[in-house]
Amino acid sequence: MQKTLEAIPGVTFGFSQPIQLRTNELISGVRQDVGIKIFGDDLEELADLAKGLGL
């Protein structure tokens, strides 16, 4: 799965085991099966991206 997903430019993926996943959830505050983080300096652009994702 990772090899196929690496073909998408600019995107990183993380795969983990259930216990590690729960620990990561507690640290990051993400409690969903899929978490999306967007970064950048332009807050307006980030807001537009978040709206497009339904966030």
mmCIF entry with sequence, helices, sheets and N, C-alpha, C, O atoms, coordinates in Angstrom:
data_MODEL
# 
_entry.id   MODEL 
# 
_entity.id                         1 
_entity.type                       polymer 
_entity.pdbx_number_of_molecules   1 
# 
_entity_poly.entity_id                      1 
_entity_poly.type                           'polypeptide(L)' 
_entity_poly.nstd_linkage                   no 
_entity_poly.nstd_monomer                   no 
_entity_poly.pdbx_seq_one_letter_code       MQKTLEAIPGVTFGFSQPIQLRTNELISGVRQDVGIKIFGDDLEELADLAKGLGL 
_entity_poly.pdbx_seq_one_letter_code_can   MQKTLEAIPGVTFGFSQPIQLRTNELISGVRQDVGIKIFGDDLEELADLAKGLGL 
_entity_poly.pdbx_strand_id                 A 
# 
loop_
_entity_poly_seq.entity_id 
_entity_poly_seq.num 
_entity_poly_seq.mon_id 
_entity_poly_seq.hetero 
1 1  MET n 
1 2  GLN n 
1 3  LYS n 
1 4  THR n 
1 5  LEU n 
1 6  GLU n 
1 7  ALA n 
1 8  ILE n 
1 9  PRO n 
1 10 GLY n 
1 11 VAL n 
1 12 THR n 
1 13 PHE n 
1 14 GLY n 
1 15 PHE n 
1 16 SER n 
1 17 GLN n 
1 18 PRO n 
1 19 ILE n 
1 20 GLN n 
1 21 LEU n 
1 22 ARG n 
1 23 THR n 
1 24 ASN n 
1 25 GLU n 
1 26 LEU n 
1 27 ILE n 
1 28 SER n 
1 29 GLY n 
1 30 VAL n 
1 31 ARG n 
1 32 GLN n 
1 33 ASP n 
1 34 VAL n 
1 35 GLY n 
1 36 ILE n 
1 37 LYS n 
1 38 ILE n 
1 39 PHE n 
1 40 GLY n 
1 41 ASP n 
1 42 ASP n 
1 43 LEU n 
1 44 GLU n 
1 45 GLU n 
1 46 LEU n 
1 47 ALA n 
1 48 ASP n 
1 49 LEU n 
1 50 ALA n 
1 51 LYS n 
1 52 GLY n 
1 53 LEU n 
1 54 GLY n 
1 55 LEU n 
# 
_struct_asym.id          A 
_struct_asym.entity_id   1 
# 
loop_
_struct_conf.conf_type_id 
_struct_conf.id 
_struct_conf.pdbx_PDB_helix_id 
_struct_conf.beg_label_comp_id 
_struct_conf.beg_label_asym_id 
_struct_conf.beg_label_seq_id 
_struct_conf.pdbx_beg_PDB_ins_code 
_struct_conf.end_label_comp_id 
_struct_conf.end_label_asym_id 
_struct_conf.end_label_seq_id 
_struct_conf.pdbx_end_PDB_ins_code 
_struct_conf.beg_auth_comp_id 
_struct_conf.beg_auth_asym_id 
_struct_conf.beg_auth_seq_id 
_struct_conf.end_auth_comp_id 
_struct_conf.end_auth_asym_id 
_struct_conf.end_auth_seq_id 
_struct_conf.pdbx_PDB_helix_class 
_struct_conf.details 
_struct_conf.pdbx_PDB_helix_length 
HELX_P HELX_P1 AA1 GLN A 2  ? LEU A 5  ? GLN A 2  LEU A 5  1 ? 4  
HELX_P HELX_P2 AA2 PRO A 18 ? SER A 28 ? PRO A 18 SER A 28 1 ? 11 
HELX_P HELX_P3 AA3 LEU A 43 ? GLY A 52 ? LEU A 43 GLY A 52 1 ? 10 
# 
_struct_conf_type.id          HELX_P 
_struct_conf_type.criteria    ? 
_struct_conf_type.reference   ? 
# 
loop_
_atom_site.group_PDB 
_atom_site.id 
_atom_site.type_symbol 
_atom_site.label_atom_id 
_atom_site.label_alt_id 
_atom_site.label_comp_id 
_atom_site.label_asym_id 
_atom_site.label_entity_id 
_atom_site.label_seq_id 
_atom_site.pdbx_PDB_ins_code 
_atom_site.Cartn_x 
_atom_site.Cartn_y 
_atom_site.Cartn_z 
_atom_site.occupancy 
_atom_site.B_iso_or_equiv 
_atom_site.pdbx_formal_charge 
_atom_site.auth_seq_id 
_atom_site.auth_comp_id 
_atom_site.auth_asym_id 
_atom_site.auth_atom_id 
_atom_site.pdbx_PDB_model_num 
ATOM 1   N N  . MET A 1 1  ? 0.829   -1.177 0.000  1.00 0.00 ? 1  MET A N  1 
ATOM 2   C CA . MET A 1 1  ? 0.000   0.000  0.000  1.00 0.00 ? 1  MET A CA 1 
ATOM 3   C C  . MET A 1 1  ? 0.883   1.253  0.000  1.00 0.00 ? 1  MET A C  1 
ATOM 4   O O  . MET A 1 1  ? 0.613   2.206  -0.731 1.00 0.00 ? 1  MET A O  1 
ATOM 5   N N  . GLN A 1 2  ? 1.926   1.246  0.814  1.00 0.00 ? 2  GLN A N  1 
ATOM 6   C CA . GLN A 1 2  ? 2.796   2.411  0.908  1.00 0.00 ? 2  GLN A CA 1 
ATOM 7   C C  . GLN A 1 2  ? 3.450   2.715  -0.439 1.00 0.00 ? 2  GLN A C  1 
ATOM 8   O O  . GLN A 1 2  ? 3.556   3.878  -0.828 1.00 0.00 ? 2  GLN A O  1 
ATOM 9   N N  . LYS A 1 3  ? 3.888   1.681  -1.148 1.00 0.00 ? 3  LYS A N  1 
ATOM 10  C CA . LYS A 1 3  ? 4.545   1.884  -2.436 1.00 0.00 ? 3  LYS A CA 1 
ATOM 11  C C  . LYS A 1 3  ? 3.606   2.574  -3.422 1.00 0.00 ? 3  LYS A C  1 
ATOM 12  O O  . LYS A 1 3  ? 4.033   3.464  -4.159 1.00 0.00 ? 3  LYS A O  1 
ATOM 13  N N  . THR A 1 4  ? 2.362   2.183  -3.445 1.00 0.00 ? 4  THR A N  1 
ATOM 14  C CA . THR A 1 4  ? 1.378   2.790  -4.337 1.00 0.00 ? 4  THR A CA 1 
ATOM 15  C C  . THR A 1 4  ? 1.088   4.227  -3.940 1.00 0.00 ? 4  THR A C  1 
ATOM 16  O O  . THR A 1 4  ? 1.001   5.101  -4.803 1.00 0.00 ? 4  THR A O  1 
ATOM 17  N N  . LEU A 1 5  ? 0.937   4.486  -2.641 1.00 0.00 ? 5  LEU A N  1 
ATOM 18  C CA . LEU A 1 5  ? 0.612   5.826  -2.169 1.00 0.00 ? 5  LEU A CA 1 
ATOM 19  C C  . LEU A 1 5  ? 1.771   6.802  -2.320 1.00 0.00 ? 5  LEU A C  1 
ATOM 20  O O  . LEU A 1 5  ? 1.543   8.008  -2.423 1.00 0.00 ? 5  LEU A O  1 
ATOM 21  N N  . GLU A 1 6  ? 3.001   6.315  -2.336 1.00 0.00 ? 6  GLU A N  1 
ATOM 22  C CA . GLU A 1 6  ? 4.163   7.190  -2.497 1.00 0.00 ? 6  GLU A CA 1 
ATOM 23  C C  . GLU A 1 6  ? 4.173   7.880  -3.850 1.00 0.00 ? 6  GLU A C  1 
ATOM 24  O O  . GLU A 1 6  ? 4.899   8.857  -4.034 1.00 0.00 ? 6  GLU A O  1 
ATOM 25  N N  . ALA A 1 7  ? 3.377   7.392  -4.806 1.00 0.00 ? 7  ALA A N  1 
ATOM 26  C CA . ALA A 1 7  ? 3.302   8.010  -6.132 1.00 0.00 ? 7  ALA A CA 1 
ATOM 27  C C  . ALA A 1 7  ? 2.588   9.362  -6.085 1.00 0.00 ? 7  ALA A C  1 
ATOM 28  O O  . ALA A 1 7  ? 2.666   10.125 -7.048 1.00 0.00 ? 7  ALA A O  1 
ATOM 29  N N  . ILE A 1 8  ? 1.898   9.673  -4.992 1.00 0.00 ? 8  ILE A N  1 
ATOM 30  C CA . ILE A 1 8  ? 1.198   10.946 -4.859 1.00 0.00 ? 8  ILE A CA 1 
ATOM 31  C C  . ILE A 1 8  ? 2.203   11.973 -4.347 1.00 0.00 ? 8  ILE A C  1 
ATOM 32  O O  . ILE A 1 8  ? 2.695   11.845 -3.226 1.00 0.00 ? 8  ILE A O  1 
ATOM 33  N N  . PRO A 1 9  ? 2.519   12.997 -5.156 1.00 0.00 ? 9  PRO A N  1 
ATOM 34  C CA . PRO A 1 9  ? 3.552   13.957 -4.749 1.00 0.00 ? 9  PRO A CA 1 
ATOM 35  C C  . PRO A 1 9  ? 3.105   14.861 -3.605 1.00 0.00 ? 9  PRO A C  1 
ATOM 36  O O  . PRO A 1 9  ? 1.951   15.285 -3.544 1.00 0.00 ? 9  PRO A O  1 
ATOM 37  N N  . GLY A 1 10 ? 4.042   15.148 -2.695 1.00 0.00 ? 10 GLY A N  1 
ATOM 38  C CA . GLY A 1 10 ? 3.789   16.083 -1.609 1.00 0.00 ? 10 GLY A CA 1 
ATOM 39  C C  . GLY A 1 10 ? 2.963   15.539 -0.466 1.00 0.00 ? 10 GLY A C  1 
ATOM 40  O O  . GLY A 1 10 ? 2.543   16.301 0.405  1.00 0.00 ? 10 GLY A O  1 
ATOM 41  N N  . VAL A 1 11 ? 2.719   14.243 -0.447 1.00 0.00 ? 11 VAL A N  1 
ATOM 42  C CA . VAL A 1 11 ? 1.886   13.643 0.589  1.00 0.00 ? 11 VAL A CA 1 
ATOM 43  C C  . VAL A 1 11 ? 2.692   12.566 1.307  1.00 0.00 ? 11 VAL A C  1 
ATOM 44  O O  . VAL A 1 11 ? 3.412   11.795 0.672  1.00 0.00 ? 11 VAL A O  1 
ATOM 45  N N  . THR A 1 12 ? 2.569   12.518 2.628  1.00 0.00 ? 12 THR A N  1 
ATOM 46  C CA . THR A 1 12 ? 3.220   11.450 3.383  1.00 0.00 ? 12 THR A CA 1 
ATOM 47  C C  . THR A 1 12 ? 2.156   10.630 4.105  1.00 0.00 ? 12 THR A C  1 
ATOM 48  O O  . THR A 1 12 ? 1.099   11.146 4.467  1.00 0.00 ? 12 THR A O  1 
ATOM 49  N N  . PHE A 1 13 ? 2.440   9.388  4.301  1.00 0.00 ? 13 PHE A N  1 
ATOM 50  C CA . PHE A 1 13 ? 1.508   8.474  4.941  1.00 0.00 ? 13 PHE A CA 1 
ATOM 51  C C  . PHE A 1 13 ? 2.209   7.767  6.089  1.00 0.00 ? 13 PHE A C  1 
ATOM 52  O O  . PHE A 1 13 ? 3.412   7.513  6.036  1.00 0.00 ? 13 PHE A O  1 
ATOM 53  N N  . GLY A 1 14 ? 1.452   7.456  7.117  1.00 0.00 ? 14 GLY A N  1 
ATOM 54  C CA . GLY A 1 14 ? 2.005   6.729  8.248  1.00 0.00 ? 14 GLY A CA 1 
ATOM 55  C C  . GLY A 1 14 ? 1.165   5.494  8.540  1.00 0.00 ? 14 GLY A C  1 
ATOM 56  O O  . GLY A 1 14 ? -0.062  5.568  8.600  1.00 0.00 ? 14 GLY A O  1 
ATOM 57  N N  . PHE A 1 15 ? 1.815   4.391  8.716  1.00 0.00 ? 15 PHE A N  1 
ATOM 58  C CA . PHE A 1 15 ? 1.136   3.145  9.029  1.00 0.00 ? 15 PHE A CA 1 
ATOM 59  C C  . PHE A 1 15 ? 1.629   2.671  10.387 1.00 0.00 ? 15 PHE A C  1 
ATOM 60  O O  . PHE A 1 15 ? 2.823   2.751  10.675 1.00 0.00 ? 15 PHE A O  1 
ATOM 61  N N  . SER A 1 16 ? 0.735   2.185  11.214 1.00 0.00 ? 16 SER A N  1 
ATOM 62  C CA . SER A 1 16 ? 1.145   1.770  12.553 1.00 0.00 ? 16 SER A CA 1 
ATOM 63  C C  . SER A 1 16 ? 0.294   0.614  13.043 1.00 0.00 ? 16 SER A C  1 
ATOM 64  O O  . SER A 1 16 ? -0.689  0.227  12.410 1.00 0.00 ? 16 SER A O  1 
ATOM 65  N N  . GLN A 1 17 ? 0.688   0.076  14.175 1.00 0.00 ? 17 GLN A N  1 
ATOM 66  C CA . GLN A 1 17 ? -0.029  -0.997 14.831 1.00 0.00 ? 17 GLN A CA 1 
ATOM 67  C C  . GLN A 1 17 ? -1.088  -0.402 15.763 1.00 0.00 ? 17 GLN A C  1 
ATOM 68  O O  . GLN A 1 17 ? -0.969  0.765  16.135 1.00 0.00 ? 17 GLN A O  1 
ATOM 69  N N  . PRO A 1 18 ? -2.122  -1.162 16.155 1.00 0.00 ? 18 PRO A N  1 
ATOM 70  C CA . PRO A 1 18 ? -3.209  -0.613 16.982 1.00 0.00 ? 18 PRO A CA 1 
ATOM 71  C C  . PRO A 1 18 ? -2.762  0.077  18.274 1.00 0.00 ? 18 PRO A C  1 
ATOM 72  O O  . PRO A 1 18 ? -3.266  1.153  18.593 1.00 0.00 ? 18 PRO A O  1 
ATOM 73  N N  . ILE A 1 19 ? -1.837  -0.512 19.017 1.00 0.00 ? 19 ILE A N  1 
ATOM 74  C CA . ILE A 1 19 ? -1.404  0.119  20.270 1.00 0.00 ? 19 ILE A CA 1 
ATOM 75  C C  . ILE A 1 19 ? -0.641  1.399  19.974 1.00 0.00 ? 19 ILE A C  1 
ATOM 76  O O  . ILE A 1 19 ? -0.841  2.414  20.641 1.00 0.00 ? 19 ILE A O  1 
ATOM 77  N N  . GLN A 1 20 ? 0.234   1.354  18.976 1.00 0.00 ? 20 GLN A N  1 
ATOM 78  C CA . GLN A 1 20 ? 0.979   2.548  18.592 1.00 0.00 ? 20 GLN A CA 1 
ATOM 79  C C  . GLN A 1 20 ? 0.016   3.617  18.076 1.00 0.00 ? 20 GLN A C  1 
ATOM 80  O O  . GLN A 1 20 ? 0.202   4.801  18.357 1.00 0.00 ? 20 GLN A O  1 
ATOM 81  N N  . LEU A 1 21 ? -1.002  3.215  17.331 1.00 0.00 ? 21 LEU A N  1 
ATOM 82  C CA . LEU A 1 21 ? -1.996  4.152  16.817 1.00 0.00 ? 21 LEU A CA 1 
ATOM 83  C C  . LEU A 1 21 ? -2.682  4.878  17.965 1.00 0.00 ? 21 LEU A C  1 
ATOM 84  O O  . LEU A 1 21 ? -2.844  6.097  17.918 1.00 0.00 ? 21 LEU A O  1 
ATOM 85  N N  . ARG A 1 22 ? -3.083  4.151  18.984 1.00 0.00 ? 22 ARG A N  1 
ATOM 86  C CA . ARG A 1 22 ? -3.758  4.766  20.134 1.00 0.00 ? 22 ARG A CA 1 
ATOM 87  C C  . ARG A 1 22 ? -2.830  5.747  20.847 1.00 0.00 ? 22 ARG A C  1 
ATOM 88  O O  . ARG A 1 22 ? -3.263  6.828  21.245 1.00 0.00 ? 22 ARG A O  1 
ATOM 89  N N  . THR A 1 23 ? -1.571  5.385  21.010 1.00 0.00 ? 23 THR A N  1 
ATOM 90  C CA . THR A 1 23 ? -0.606  6.276  21.641 1.00 0.00 ? 23 THR A CA 1 
ATOM 91  C C  . THR A 1 23 ? -0.435  7.545  20.812 1.00 0.00 ? 23 THR A C  1 
ATOM 92  O O  . THR A 1 23 ? -0.411  8.647  21.359 1.00 0.00 ? 23 THR A O  1 
ATOM 93  N N  . ASN A 1 24 ? -0.315  7.392  19.496 1.00 0.00 ? 24 ASN A N  1 
ATOM 94  C CA . ASN A 1 24 ? -0.193  8.552  18.616 1.00 0.00 ? 24 ASN A CA 1 
ATOM 95  C C  . ASN A 1 24 ? -1.431  9.440  18.690 1.00 0.00 ? 24 ASN A C  1 
ATOM 96  O O  . ASN A 1 24 ? -1.318  10.664 18.637 1.00 0.00 ? 24 ASN A O  1 
ATOM 97  N N  . GLU A 1 25 ? -2.610  8.833  18.813 1.00 0.00 ? 25 GLU A N  1 
ATOM 98  C CA . GLU A 1 25 ? -3.848  9.604  18.946 1.00 0.00 ? 25 GLU A CA 1 
ATOM 99  C C  . GLU A 1 25 ? -3.816  10.458 20.211 1.00 0.00 ? 25 GLU A C  1 
ATOM 100 O O  . GLU A 1 25 ? -4.207  11.625 20.196 1.00 0.00 ? 25 GLU A O  1 
ATOM 101 N N  . LEU A 1 26 ? -3.350  9.865  21.295 1.00 0.00 ? 26 LEU A N  1 
ATOM 102 C CA . LEU A 1 26 ? -3.293  10.599 22.552 1.00 0.00 ? 26 LEU A CA 1 
ATOM 103 C C  . LEU A 1 26 ? -2.311  11.768 22.477 1.00 0.00 ? 26 LEU A C  1 
ATOM 104 O O  . LEU A 1 26 ? -2.570  12.839 23.026 1.00 0.00 ? 26 LEU A O  1 
ATOM 105 N N  . ILE A 1 27 ? -1.193  11.560 21.800 1.00 0.00 ? 27 ILE A N  1 
ATOM 106 C CA . ILE A 1 27 ? -0.177  12.608 21.689 1.00 0.00 ? 27 ILE A CA 1 
ATOM 107 C C  . ILE A 1 27 ? -0.643  13.733 20.767 1.00 0.00 ? 27 ILE A C  1 
ATOM 108 O O  . ILE A 1 27 ? -0.485  14.908 21.097 1.00 0.00 ? 27 ILE A O  1 
ATOM 109 N N  . SER A 1 28 ? -1.218  13.380 19.610 1.00 0.00 ? 28 SER A N  1 
ATOM 110 C CA . SER A 1 28 ? -1.560  14.389 18.604 1.00 0.00 ? 28 SER A CA 1 
ATOM 111 C C  . SER A 1 28 ? -2.947  14.977 18.778 1.00 0.00 ? 28 SER A C  1 
ATOM 112 O O  . SER A 1 28 ? -3.225  16.059 18.261 1.00 0.00 ? 28 SER A O  1 
ATOM 113 N N  . GLY A 1 29 ? -3.825  14.289 19.496 1.00 0.00 ? 29 GLY A N  1 
ATOM 114 C CA . GLY A 1 29 ? -5.196  14.761 19.650 1.00 0.00 ? 29 GLY A CA 1 
ATOM 115 C C  . GLY A 1 29 ? -6.108  14.334 18.518 1.00 0.00 ? 29 GLY A C  1 
ATOM 116 O O  . GLY A 1 29 ? -7.288  14.684 18.520 1.00 0.00 ? 29 GLY A O  1 
ATOM 117 N N  . VAL A 1 30 ? -5.595  13.586 17.550 1.00 0.00 ? 30 VAL A N  1 
ATOM 118 C CA . VAL A 1 30 ? -6.401  13.103 16.426 1.00 0.00 ? 30 VAL A CA 1 
ATOM 119 C C  . VAL A 1 30 ? -7.050  11.796 16.840 1.00 0.00 ? 30 VAL A C  1 
ATOM 120 O O  . VAL A 1 30 ? -6.365  10.840 17.202 1.00 0.00 ? 30 VAL A O  1 
ATOM 121 N N  . ARG A 1 31 ? -8.379  11.759 16.784 1.00 0.00 ? 31 ARG A N  1 
ATOM 122 C CA . ARG A 1 31 ? -9.079  10.543 17.208 1.00 0.00 ? 31 ARG A CA 1 
ATOM 123 C C  . ARG A 1 31 ? -9.837  9.870  16.077 1.00 0.00 ? 31 ARG A C  1 
ATOM 124 O O  . ARG A 1 31 ? -10.717 9.047  16.330 1.00 0.00 ? 31 ARG A O  1 
ATOM 125 N N  . GLN A 1 32 ? -9.517  10.196 14.860 1.00 0.00 ? 32 GLN A N  1 
ATOM 126 C CA . GLN A 1 32 ? -10.156 9.613  13.692 1.00 0.00 ? 32 GLN A CA 1 
ATOM 127 C C  . GLN A 1 32 ? -9.221  8.593  13.049 1.00 0.00 ? 32 GLN A C  1 
ATOM 128 O O  . GLN A 1 32 ? -8.022  8.571  13.324 1.00 0.00 ? 32 GLN A O  1 
ATOM 129 N N  . ASP A 1 33 ? -9.788  7.753  12.190 1.00 0.00 ? 33 ASP A N  1 
ATOM 130 C CA . ASP A 1 33 ? -8.963  6.782  11.483 1.00 0.00 ? 33 ASP A CA 1 
ATOM 131 C C  . ASP A 1 33 ? -8.059  7.454  10.452 1.00 0.00 ? 33 ASP A C  1 
ATOM 132 O O  . ASP A 1 33 ? -6.986  6.946  10.124 1.00 0.00 ? 33 ASP A O  1 
ATOM 133 N N  . VAL A 1 34 ? -8.509  8.609  9.944  1.00 0.00 ? 34 VAL A N  1 
ATOM 134 C CA . VAL A 1 34 ? -7.717  9.353  8.968  1.00 0.00 ? 34 VAL A CA 1 
ATOM 135 C C  . VAL A 1 34 ? -7.537  10.771 9.493  1.00 0.00 ? 34 VAL A C  1 
ATOM 136 O O  . VAL A 1 34 ? -8.516  11.443 9.817  1.00 0.00 ? 34 VAL A O  1 
ATOM 137 N N  . GLY A 1 35 ? -6.309  11.221 9.576  1.00 0.00 ? 35 GLY A N  1 
ATOM 138 C CA . GLY A 1 35 ? -6.013  12.588 10.006 1.00 0.00 ? 35 GLY A CA 1 
ATOM 139 C C  . GLY A 1 35 ? -5.300  13.326 8.891  1.00 0.00 ? 35 GLY A C  1 
ATOM 140 O O  . GLY A 1 35 ? -4.415  12.777 8.236  1.00 0.00 ? 35 GLY A O  1 
ATOM 141 N N  . ILE A 1 36 ? -5.690  14.571 8.678  1.00 0.00 ? 36 ILE A N  1 
ATOM 142 C CA . ILE A 1 36 ? -5.079  15.385 7.631  1.00 0.00 ? 36 ILE A CA 1 
ATOM 143 C C  . ILE A 1 36 ? -4.476  16.622 8.281  1.00 0.00 ? 36 ILE A C  1 
ATOM 144 O O  . ILE A 1 36 ? -5.156  17.352 9.002  1.00 0.00 ? 36 ILE A O  1 
ATOM 145 N N  . LYS A 1 37 ? -3.207  16.846 8.023  1.00 0.00 ? 37 LYS A N  1 
ATOM 146 C CA . LYS A 1 37 ? -2.532  18.044 8.528  1.00 0.00 ? 37 LYS A CA 1 
ATOM 147 C C  . LYS A 1 37 ? -2.089  18.852 7.319  1.00 0.00 ? 37 LYS A C  1 
ATOM 148 O O  . LYS A 1 37 ? -1.455  18.327 6.403  1.00 0.00 ? 37 LYS A O  1 
ATOM 149 N N  . ILE A 1 38 ? -2.425  20.123 7.327  1.00 0.00 ? 38 ILE A N  1 
ATOM 150 C CA . ILE A 1 38 ? -1.967  21.002 6.258  1.00 0.00 ? 38 ILE A CA 1 
ATOM 151 C C  . ILE A 1 38 ? -1.115  22.098 6.888  1.00 0.00 ? 38 ILE A C  1 
ATOM 152 O O  . ILE A 1 38 ? -1.427  22.596 7.970  1.00 0.00 ? 38 ILE A O  1 
ATOM 153 N N  . PHE A 1 39 ? -0.034  22.470 6.201  1.00 0.00 ? 39 PHE A N  1 
ATOM 154 C CA . PHE A 1 39 ? 0.912   23.441 6.718  1.00 0.00 ? 39 PHE A CA 1 
ATOM 155 C C  . PHE A 1 39 ? 1.149   24.531 5.690  1.00 0.00 ? 39 PHE A C  1 
ATOM 156 O O  . PHE A 1 39 ? 1.027   24.299 4.487  1.00 0.00 ? 39 PHE A O  1 
ATOM 157 N N  . GLY A 1 40 ? 1.485   25.708 6.163  1.00 0.00 ? 40 GLY A N  1 
ATOM 158 C CA . GLY A 1 40 ? 1.844   26.785 5.255  1.00 0.00 ? 40 GLY A CA 1 
ATOM 159 C C  . GLY A 1 40 ? 1.842   28.121 5.970  1.00 0.00 ? 40 GLY A C  1 
ATOM 160 O O  . GLY A 1 40 ? 1.441   28.223 7.129  1.00 0.00 ? 40 GLY A O  1 
ATOM 161 N N  . ASP A 1 41 ? 2.296   29.142 5.262  1.00 0.00 ? 41 ASP A N  1 
ATOM 162 C CA . ASP A 1 41 ? 2.385   30.486 5.829  1.00 0.00 ? 41 ASP A CA 1 
ATOM 163 C C  . ASP A 1 41 ? 1.151   31.333 5.534  1.00 0.00 ? 41 ASP A C  1 
ATOM 164 O O  . ASP A 1 41 ? 0.890   32.307 6.239  1.00 0.00 ? 41 ASP A O  1 
ATOM 165 N N  . ASP A 1 42 ? 0.391   30.975 4.502  1.00 0.00 ? 42 ASP A N  1 
ATOM 166 C CA . ASP A 1 42 ? -0.765  31.765 4.074  1.00 0.00 ? 42 ASP A CA 1 
ATOM 167 C C  . ASP A 1 42 ? -2.027  31.222 4.762  1.00 0.00 ? 42 ASP A C  1 
ATOM 168 O O  . ASP A 1 42 ? -2.592  30.217 4.330  1.00 0.00 ? 42 ASP A O  1 
ATOM 169 N N  . LEU A 1 43 ? -2.460  31.894 5.831  1.00 0.00 ? 43 LEU A N  1 
ATOM 170 C CA . LEU A 1 43 ? -3.602  31.406 6.608  1.00 0.00 ? 43 LEU A CA 1 
ATOM 171 C C  . LEU A 1 43 ? -4.897  31.385 5.802  1.00 0.00 ? 43 LEU A C  1 
ATOM 172 O O  . LEU A 1 43 ? -5.740  30.512 6.006  1.00 0.00 ? 43 LEU A O  1 
ATOM 173 N N  . GLU A 1 44 ? -5.060  32.331 4.896  1.00 0.00 ? 44 GLU A N  1 
ATOM 174 C CA . GLU A 1 44 ? -6.265  32.356 4.058  1.00 0.00 ? 44 GLU A CA 1 
ATOM 175 C C  . GLU A 1 44 ? -6.307  31.130 3.146  1.00 0.00 ? 44 GLU A C  1 
ATOM 176 O O  . GLU A 1 44 ? -7.354  30.503 2.983  1.00 0.00 ? 44 GLU A O  1 
ATOM 177 N N  . GLU A 1 45 ? -5.174  30.801 2.561  1.00 0.00 ? 45 GLU A N  1 
ATOM 178 C CA . GLU A 1 45 ? -5.087  29.613 1.705  1.00 0.00 ? 45 GLU A CA 1 
ATOM 179 C C  . GLU A 1 45 ? -5.333  28.337 2.518  1.00 0.00 ? 45 GLU A C  1 
ATOM 180 O O  . GLU A 1 45 ? -6.016  27.426 2.049  1.00 0.00 ? 45 GLU A O  1 
ATOM 181 N N  . LEU A 1 46 ? -4.788  28.269 3.717  1.00 0.00 ? 46 LEU A N  1 
ATOM 182 C CA . LEU A 1 46 ? -5.009  27.101 4.572  1.00 0.00 ? 46 LEU A CA 1 
ATOM 183 C C  . LEU A 1 46 ? -6.490  26.959 4.924  1.00 0.00 ? 46 LEU A C  1 
ATOM 184 O O  . LEU A 1 46 ? -7.024  25.850 4.933  1.00 0.00 ? 46 LEU A O  1 
ATOM 185 N N  . ALA A 1 47 ? -7.149  28.077 5.212  1.00 0.00 ? 47 ALA A N  1 
ATOM 186 C CA . ALA A 1 47 ? -8.581  28.059 5.530  1.00 0.00 ? 47 ALA A CA 1 
ATOM 187 C C  . ALA A 1 47 ? -9.379  27.570 4.330  1.00 0.00 ? 47 ALA A C  1 
ATOM 188 O O  . ALA A 1 47 ? -10.309 26.779 4.486  1.00 0.00 ? 47 ALA A O  1 
ATOM 189 N N  . ASP A 1 48 ? -9.023  28.033 3.130  1.00 0.00 ? 48 ASP A N  1 
ATOM 190 C CA . ASP A 1 48 ? -9.720  27.591 1.923  1.00 0.00 ? 48 ASP A CA 1 
ATOM 191 C C  . ASP A 1 48 ? -9.518  26.083 1.689  1.00 0.00 ? 48 ASP A C  1 
ATOM 192 O O  . ASP A 1 48 ? -10.446 25.375 1.297  1.00 0.00 ? 48 ASP A O  1 
ATOM 193 N N  . LEU A 1 49 ? -8.301  25.615 1.935  1.00 0.00 ? 49 LEU A N  1 
ATOM 194 C CA . LEU A 1 49 ? -8.026  24.178 1.778  1.00 0.00 ? 49 LEU A CA 1 
ATOM 195 C C  . LEU A 1 49 ? -8.855  23.367 2.792  1.00 0.00 ? 49 LEU A C  1 
ATOM 196 O O  . LEU A 1 49 ? -9.425  22.332 2.445  1.00 0.00 ? 49 LEU A O  1 
ATOM 197 N N  . ALA A 1 50 ? -8.916  23.837 4.027  1.00 0.00 ? 50 ALA A N  1 
ATOM 198 C CA . ALA A 1 50 ? -9.668  23.136 5.055  1.00 0.00 ? 50 ALA A CA 1 
ATOM 199 C C  . ALA A 1 50 ? -11.160 23.091 4.697  1.00 0.00 ? 50 ALA A C  1 
ATOM 200 O O  . ALA A 1 50 ? -11.809 22.062 4.885  1.00 0.00 ? 50 ALA A O  1 
ATOM 201 N N  . LYS A 1 51 ? -11.699 24.183 4.190  1.00 0.00 ? 51 LYS A N  1 
ATOM 202 C CA . LYS A 1 51 ? -13.099 24.204 3.778  1.00 0.00 ? 51 LYS A CA 1 
ATOM 203 C C  . LYS A 1 51 ? -13.352 23.221 2.652  1.00 0.00 ? 51 LYS A C  1 
ATOM 204 O O  . LYS A 1 51 ? -14.384 22.551 2.620  1.00 0.00 ? 51 LYS A O  1 
ATOM 205 N N  . GLY A 1 52 ? -12.396 23.135 1.719  1.00 0.00 ? 52 GLY A N  1 
ATOM 206 C CA . GLY A 1 52 ? -12.520 22.195 0.601  1.00 0.00 ? 52 GLY A CA 1 
ATOM 207 C C  . GLY A 1 52 ? -12.493 20.751 1.048  1.00 0.00 ? 52 GLY A C  1 
ATOM 208 O O  . GLY A 1 52 ? -13.032 19.876 0.369  1.00 0.00 ? 52 GLY A O  1 
ATOM 209 N N  . LEU A 1 53 ? -11.870 20.496 2.184  1.00 0.00 ? 53 LEU A N  1 
ATOM 210 C CA . LEU A 1 53 ? -11.808 19.144 2.736  1.00 0.00 ? 53 LEU A CA 1 
ATOM 211 C C  . LEU A 1 53 ? -13.007 18.844 3.634  1.00 0.00 ? 53 LEU A C  1 
ATOM 212 O O  . LEU A 1 53 ? -13.163 17.724 4.122  1.00 0.00 ? 53 LEU A O  1 
ATOM 213 N N  . GLY A 1 54 ? -13.847 19.848 3.845  1.00 0.00 ? 54 GLY A N  1 
ATOM 214 C CA . GLY A 1 54 ? -14.995 19.653 4.719  1.00 0.00 ? 54 GLY A CA 1 
ATOM 215 C C  . GLY A 1 54 ? -14.652 19.779 6.193  1.00 0.00 ? 54 GLY A C  1 
ATOM 216 O O  . GLY A 1 54 ? -15.353 19.227 7.041  1.00 0.00 ? 54 GLY A O  1 
ATOM 217 N N  . LEU A 1 55 ? -13.595 20.491 6.505  1.00 0.00 ? 55 LEU A N  1 
ATOM 218 C CA . LEU A 1 55 ? -13.171 20.656 7.897  1.00 0.00 ? 55 LEU A CA 1 
ATOM 219 C C  . LEU A 1 55 ? -13.746 21.906 8.499  1.00 0.00 ? 55 LEU A C  1 
ATOM 220 O O  . LEU A 1 55 ? -13.492 22.202 9.666  1.00 0.00 ? 55 LEU A O  1 
# 
